[in-house]
Amino acid sequence: MATTNSVQKKDQSRIATHILAGVCHNCGICPYANRKPNSAFEKLMRWHRKWCPAWAAHIKVYGVKQLSQ
């Protein structure tokens, strides 16, 4: 029974990671910020990426996102 719970938790975690990665993958905010170099918004987004759970999930699932889209 413990093994089943462990597997279910891993599956739920994997699903949540993919959902967050999808949010980041389809988000246009980072590319928009990078088109405005040295702006306050771009600096805010650069800081935000350090702790953003969607960015961390994206890196885990897809690798580093090309931000200059």
ZITA-V983457 format. One record per residue. N is the residue number from 1. RES is the residue in one small letter. SS is DSSP state (h for helix, s for strand, l for the rest). PHI is phi as a letter, one per 30 degrees, with the letter a starting at -180 (999 if undefined). D_LAST is the distance of its C-alpha to the last C-alpha in Angstrom with 1 decimal. Layout:
# ZITA-V983457
{{N	RES	SS	PHI	D_LAST} {N	RES	SS	PHI	D_LAST}}
This chain:
# ZITA-V983457
{{1	m	l	999	46.8} {2	a	h	d	44.9} {3	t	h	d	43.0} {4	t	h	d	41.9} {5	n	h	d	40.7} {6	s	h	d	38.8} {7	v	h	d	37.1} {8	q	h	d	36.3} {9	k	h	d	34.8} {10	k	h	d	32.6} {11	d	h	d	31.5} {12	q	h	d	30.7} {13	s	h	d	28.8} {14	r	h	d	26.8} {15	i	h	d	26.1} {16	a	h	d	25.1} {17	t	h	d	22.7} {18	h	h	d	21.0} {19	i	h	d	20.9} {20	l	h	d	19.3} {21	a	h	d	16.7} {22	g	h	d	15.9} {23	v	h	e	15.6} {24	c	h	d	13.0} {25	h	h	d	11.1} {26	n	l	c	11.1} {27	c	l	d	10.7} {28	g	l	c	8.4} {29	i	h	d	10.4} {30	c	h	d	8.9} {31	p	h	d	5.5} {32	y	h	d	8.1} {33	a	h	d	10.5} {34	n	h	d	8.8} {35	r	l	d	8.7} {36	k	l	c	12.3} {37	p	l	e	13.6} {38	n	l	i	17.2} {39	s	l	d	17.3} {40	a	h	d	19.3} {41	f	h	d	16.5} {42	e	h	d	14.2} {43	k	h	d	17.4} {44	l	h	d	18.2} {45	m	h	d	15.0} {46	r	h	d	15.5} {47	w	h	d	19.1} {48	h	h	d	18.3} {49	r	h	d	16.4} {50	k	l	d	19.7} {51	w	l	b	21.5} {52	c	l	d	19.1} {53	p	h	d	20.6} {54	a	h	d	17.6} {55	w	h	d	15.5} {56	a	h	d	18.7} {57	a	h	d	19.0} {58	h	h	d	15.5} {59	i	h	d	16.4} {60	k	h	d	19.8} {61	v	h	d	18.7} {62	y	h	c	15.6} {63	g	l	j	15.4} {64	v	l	d	12.9} {65	k	l	d	9.4} {66	q	l	d	6.6} {67	l	l	c	5.6} {68	s	l	c	3.8} {69	q	l	d	0.0}}
